[in-house]
Amino acid sequence: MDPFPLLRHLSDGEFHSGADLARQIQVSRGTIWNALRAARQFGVEVFAVRGRGYRLPVPPDWLDRGRILDALGPQESLFRLEILDTTPSTNSLLLERAQAGAAHGTVIAAELQTQGRGRLGRSWQGELGGGLAFSLLWRFREGVGFLGGLSLAAGCAVARAIDRLGAEEVGLKWPNDVLWRGGKLAGILIESRGDLLGPTACVIGVGLNVRASAALRAQVAQPVADLAEALPRSTDRSRIFAAVLAALGETLETFGRHGFAPFRDEWQQRNVWQGRQTYLNLPSGETVAGVCEGVAEDGSLLLRAPAGLRRYPTGEMEFPAAPRS
């Protein structure tokens, strides 16, 4: 049995007996037990008390499509929003849909993403109700060459949305990380399909930590931040999702007309590595060292070394750890 209908029944925070749940969902009590076991594998804590039944001590903060669209206001028309209970990867699913002709502005979000993908083949860790995982399809008339700096512009959009929710000290790390006080708050993965001269279909995947548990933090090999600590007051995932979508819509419409140029100054101001020594691991396996001088007009990283200022369109920054051998 899909455990999500059961979890929604338990989201009132009250105890429900196995017999009542079985009757309401019209399945056997054994099926209820198996569904709860599956839910625990998702990281959901379930209290079971003899004579009282089952209860969720912390019910998931479910996404509400209606509230999201209402919060978007006039920008609702930019998006075609679908919310799934679970999927391996929203990016992979939306890439398939894009190739099949999905409309510009299609958004797929998942309450739980089981095989979320990050940059350079990494995985994106998430928990049910603990974050946002979604992908947005945006079609550009131009070819891939026009899209330099798109991940940086998207990072500006996410950071701006978090600012509007009340956070401070939101920074960016080249090329696709959103940080708060040194911890990774969000990551962006952009995958494109199209012709050299255009048009191009871009799937922009966003993973954002809303409430990161100790268990999730232990799985991630870098400092983690979440909105529960970054925001001055609690807020719900639907409101956060609407704020991020709205900022992305504004940003992508501008990017489609002018490219990265309008966002370069904003990105520089948020660059947490500005003026600091860093290492850059290149796809070739070479590691270069230099002082980060921000980004060029096409989004390439600028590093100042003894030989002078050089630009790098791709790579992975490391700081302050030593370069890999």
N, C-alpha and C positions, 0 to 999 in steps of 0.2 A: 504493500500500500504506500502511496505517496504520503509522507508524513505532514505535508504542509496544511491540508485541511484540518488535521488533528491539532496542529500547533495553533492554528487560528481559533479553534474552539477553546483552547487553553489560555488564550491571550488576555482574558479578563483577570488573570491572577488568582482566581478562586480554585478550590479543589473540585475535581470532577471524578466520580467513580468510573472504573473501567466499564461497568455495565451501562451507565448513562451515556458514556462516550460511544460505546458500541451501538447503542440504540439510535443515537442522534445521527451518527455517520452511516449507520446500516451496514456494519461489518461485525465480525466476531471479536470477542475479547482477546483472542490470540493475535488477531490482526492488529488490534490496538497496541498490544505489548510489542510486537515486532516494529511497528511504526515508531514507537517511542525509543526503541533501541537504535533505529536508524537516525532519529533526531539527535540522540546523544553523540553519534558519530559526526554530526555537523557542528559539534561544540555547544549544543543547547543543553543547559542544565535542567533536569526534570526532577522535582521532588515526588517521591512515592511514599505515602503513609498508609499503613494498613488500617482499613476501616474508614478512610476518608477519600482515598483515591490519588489522583495526580494533579500536580500544580507546577506552573512555571514561576519560579521566584523572580525572574527578570524577563517578562514577555518581550519578544522582538518588537522593535519599532518598525512596523510595516510601512512600506511606501504606499501612498494613497494617490492614485493617478488623478482623481478629480481635484484634490487639493493642490497637486503640483501644477496642473493646467490653470487653475484659478490664480495661483500665485504668479504665473508667467504673464498674466494679463494680455496685452496686445501681442506680445511675442509668442503666444501660444501658436499662432498661425505658422511660425517657422518650423515647427516640429511635428513629427508623427510618432507618438510615444507608445511603446509597448513595454510592459513590466512582466517578467517571467519569475516564477518561483526559483528555478535553478537552471543553469546551463553550464557546460564546461567552460566556455569562453565567449563573452559577448562580442569581442572583436572577430573571432573566427566565424561566428554565426552571421554577423552583419556583413563580413566580407563575402560570404556565400550569397547573401541576399542582394548585395550590391551588384554582383556579377549576374544575378538573375533579374536585375532591373529595379531594385528597391528605390523608392523615391528619395530625392534630396531632402535632408532634414530628418530622416528616419532615426529614431533613438531606441536602442534596446538596453534595458536595465535588468539586472537580476538580483533577487533577494540574496541568493547565494551563488557564487561562481566557484566551481570546483576545480577548474584547471586554468585559472587566470594567468595571463601571460604578461610579462614585463619585457623591458628592452634587453637585447642581446641574449634572448632565449631564457631569461630568468622567469621565475614564477612570481605571481602577485598573490600574497597571502590575504585571506579575508575570512570573516566570520558572519554568520547569519545575524543581521541587524546591527552589525558592528561597523559597517562602512557603506560606501557607495561604490558600485561597480557598474559602469555603463559605457556604451559606445555610440557614437554619433556619426552618421554618414553625411558628408558634405561634398558636393560635386563642384569642381572648378572648370571653367572653360579652358584654362591654360594647362600646359604640360608640367611634368615633374620638376623641371628646372625653375619654375616660378615659385615652388613651394619651400625654398630654403627659408629656414626660420619659423616654419609653421608650428613646430613643437614648442618653440620659445614663446610665440604669440599665445598659444593655448595655455602655457604655463602662466603667462600674465593674466589671462582671463580667470583661471582658477584662483590665483592669488587675490585678484581684485574682488572676486565673489566672497572670499573668506574675509577680506577687509570689511566688506559691506555688512557682513554678519556680526562684526564687532571685534575681530581678532586684531592683534598688533604683531609687528615683527615677522611678517610673512615674507620669506625670501625664496630665491630661485637658485638652482644649481644647474649648470649647463649639462646636457641639453634638455632634460625633461623631468626634473624633480622639483617639487614644491616643499619647502622646509619651514619648520617653526622651531626656533631656538635650538638649531642643530639637529633636530629629529626630522625624519622623512614623514611628511604629512600626506603627500599625494604623488602619484606617478602618472605619466602620460605616455601612451604608446600609439604612434601613428603609422598606419599601413596604407599604401597607395596602390591603385591599379589604374593604368591608363596609357595613352600614347605619349611619345616624346613631346609632341607639339600640342597635346591635349585632345579631348578633355581628360580630366583626372578625377577619379573617385577616391576620396580619402576617408578612412575610418579612424576616428579619433577616440581612443580608449582612455578612460579616466578611472583610476582607483584612488579613493579618498578614505582615510581613516577617520571615522566618527567617534567610535569608542573602541579602543584597542585593549584587549585583555592581556593579562600577564602571560598567558599561554601563547598568544599570538606574538607578543614581543620577543618571547624566547625563541621563536622559530625564525626570526629575521636577523640576519647577520649585520645589522647596522642600527643606530638609534632610531626609534620610532616616536612620532608625535601624533596626537589625535585632537579632534575639535573639542572633545570634552574638557581638555585642559587648556586649549588655546582660546576658547570663547569665554567671555565674562559671564554668560548665562547659558543655561541649557537650551537646546533647540532640537527640533525633530528632523529626521532625515528627509522628509518630503520638502520642508522649507529649504533645507540646504541644497537639495537636488535642484529645485526651481532656481535658486540663486546662481548656481554654477551653470545651468543651462542658459539662463538669461545672459550671463557674461560671455559665454562661448558664442551665442548667437550674435551679439554685438561685435565681438572680435572677428569672427569669421566673415561677416559681411564686409567689414573694413579691410580685412586681409585680402578678400577677393578683388577689391578695387585697387589696393595700393601695395600689397605684399607686406613684408616685415617692417619696412621703414617706419611706419607710425608707432611701432611698439619697441623700437630699439632703445630709446631713452628710458622708458619704463623698465625694461628688462635690466638695463645697466644699474638702475637705482636699486633694484632688488637683488642684484648679484652678490651672494654671500662670499664669493671667492675673490672679489675685486681687490687687486693689489696684493694678493697673497701668493706665496710660492705653492706650486702644485705640480703633480705628475700627470701626464696624459698617456694612457695606454692606447696605442694605435691598432687598427685591425691587422696590420702586418706583423704584430708581435713586438714592435719597437716601443720603447718608452722614452718620452721626452720630458724634460723638466723646464720650468720657467715661471714667470710671474704672470698671473691672469690679468689681462687688460680688458676683459669684457668680450664683446662680440662685434663682428664686422656687420656691414649692411645686409649681408645674405645669411646671417645667423651663425657663421663660422666662429669658432673660438679663437681669440687672439692671445698668444703667449709671447712674452718678452724673455728671450734668452740672451746669453752673451753675444750670439751671432746676430741678434736683432729681433724685430717683431715678425712673427709668422702666424699664419692663419691655418686652422685645421677644421675641415668640415665634419669629420667624424672622430670618434674616440671616446674613451671613458676616463673621467677625472678621478684622481685619488688624492686625498689630503686629510690628515697629515701623514698617512702611512707611507712607507717606503715603496718605491716601484716594485712590481713583480719581477721575479728573476726569469 
